[in-house]
Amino acid sequence: MSRSRTGAGWLPGCWRRNSRNVEAAHVQTRDCVPADPGGHRHRRVFVLAWHPALDPIEVPAAKTFEASQLQRGEMLASAGSCATCRTAERGARNAGSYPLKTGFGTSNSTNITPDPATGFGNWSEAVLVNAMREGIAHDGTQLYPAFLSDHVTESSDEDVSALYAYLMSLAAVSAPTKGNKLPFPFDVRALQAGWKLLFLDQGCVERAAD
């Protein structure tokens, strides 16, 4: 997993309290090829403020995923404290609207259950890939750093697929996400491209050759 250079400003407390779980979960990272003899993180940045939206899909049935994939996805979700930051007080598990209080305002987490109208249901695996590796939403807009894409951008293809499978196996909950409470200019999503240019270490991990 990659480490942010931003300090604690954008990190919600629910994730900071559980971040050690990620380090202990044996999460896989993507290796760059060829490897650099010195071994170091490969930095890849982008500055596009707008990205094309991805087409919705039919909600895949949980039975289409392997049991081992679902098991690993559940472990990864637990290690990343997904439910902790996605479950509002007296709200349904993983249905979002948990207030992520940061040094820049409050961002409410989104519904990650497979509800097609208010959640993750009609999103393809490519949407999750873009969110985790580039901080880009299904509609092409920038995700706020509270999503923590800077901490998971180096996740392996296998781990992203496992997490996607697990999310699609959850019980669907219809729960619209509450709006964010961010002052100007932090409420302008397009400006997050500048934040990423400065702080997002995106890409794979270059390892020293044996």
Secondary structure, DSSP 4 states (H G I P E B T S, - for coil): ----SSTTTT--HHHHTTTHHHHTTT--BPBPSSPPTT--BPPB----S--PPPPP-PPPPGGGS-HHHHHHHHHHHHHTTHHHHHB-TTSPTT-B--EEEETTEEEEPPP-SS-TTTSSTT--HHHHHHHHHH-B-TTSPBPPGGG-HHHHTTB-HHHHHHHHHHHHHSPP---PPPPPB--TTTT-GGGHHHHHHHH--BS-B-----
